[in-house]
């Protein structure tokens, strides 16, 4: 599974994108469910830090330390 945050610098929208290589495999509901869950869990983990930066309570460095520390 691969994921990354993206930011649209025109409007400030932040999103987390997940993907998975399914070459040679059959796509099954469990595979899609796990992919979606990974996305939701990652956003849940990082959202407090993102909000802290958005509202000016944290620097990006502080947000990362808080979330990953």
C-alpha atoms as one frame of an Amber mdcrd trajectory, in Angstrom:
protein
   0.000   0.000   0.000   1.217   3.467  -0.872  -0.117   6.794   0.398   0.695
  10.477   0.377  -0.655  13.844   1.384  -1.317  16.403  -1.313  -2.062  20.104
  -1.027  -3.684  22.302  -3.629  -1.804  25.597  -3.282  -4.581  27.468  -5.094
  -7.242  26.834  -2.456  -5.377  25.147   0.438  -7.241  21.841   0.143  -5.350
  18.977   1.784  -6.088  15.351   0.956  -4.579  11.951   1.606  -4.416   9.554
  -1.316  -3.885   5.801  -1.046  -3.224   3.296  -3.780  -2.253  -0.320  -4.162
  -0.661  -2.310  -6.963  -3.131  -4.975  -8.053  -1.226  -6.205 -11.081  -1.732
  -9.943 -11.370  -4.325 -10.008  -8.603  -8.087 -10.050  -8.543  -9.699  -7.053
  -6.867 -11.715  -8.286  -3.912 -13.971  -6.367  -1.500 -11.556  -7.017   1.383
  -8.717  -5.453  -0.601 -10.726  -2.286  -1.247 -11.943  -2.179   2.374  -8.367
  -2.375   3.688  -7.286   0.370   1.298 -10.086   2.679   2.449  -9.442   1.875
   6.116  -5.757   2.738   5.730  -6.757   6.102   4.283  -9.239   6.883   7.057
  -6.874   5.780   9.830  -4.065   7.953   8.458  -6.316  11.009   8.193  -7.607
  10.415  11.740  -4.021  10.286  12.989  -2.818  13.442  11.242  -5.965  15.605
  11.392  -5.219  17.132  14.827  -1.812  18.273  13.586  -3.252  19.643  10.349
  -5.891  21.587  12.263  -3.251  22.915  14.637  -1.310  24.342  11.696  -4.445
  25.673   9.978  -5.567  27.571  13.083  -2.071  28.849  13.853  -1.620  26.959
  17.105   1.267  24.812  15.829   4.119  25.123  13.394   4.367  22.297  10.861
   7.379  20.965  12.775   5.439  20.975  16.050   2.482  19.263  14.392   4.638
  16.427  13.064   6.348  16.006  16.448   2.959  15.903  18.183   1.473  13.369
  15.782   4.512  11.140  15.280   6.235  11.689  18.605
